[in-house]
Amino acid sequence: MFTDTFESIDQGRPPQETFYDGYVVNAILDAAYRSAATKNWEAVELPVWRGAEASDVIRAYTSFDDKYYLIKEEVLPNGVTKRILMDKQTVEVVSVDL
């Protein structure tokens, strides 16, 4: 990352990672630290969003059932399976433990 930043200055081009990229990474890390402290899933607080709108991304999700898209499914170290689902109408993200 630092090498590319310095090379981009020398070459007069934009770096691969921008200040905004760092802002997003820090928001994710802040949520991870809150999650570690509360032992709960914590939302990533990102007041300035420059990414795609949900309507642009929905096409990439797998339909889980009539109400939800499946975003992710994983088995946690304690053996619990967690599903992250997104409501097709409201775009609200929910997690379900199995």
Secondary structure as UniProt FT lines:
FT   HELIX           2..11
FT   HELIX           19..38
FT   HELIX           54..57
FT   HELIX           58..60
FT   STRAND          62..63
FT   STRAND          68..75
FT   TURN            77..78
FT   STRAND          81..87
FT   TURN            88..90
FT   STRAND          93..97
//
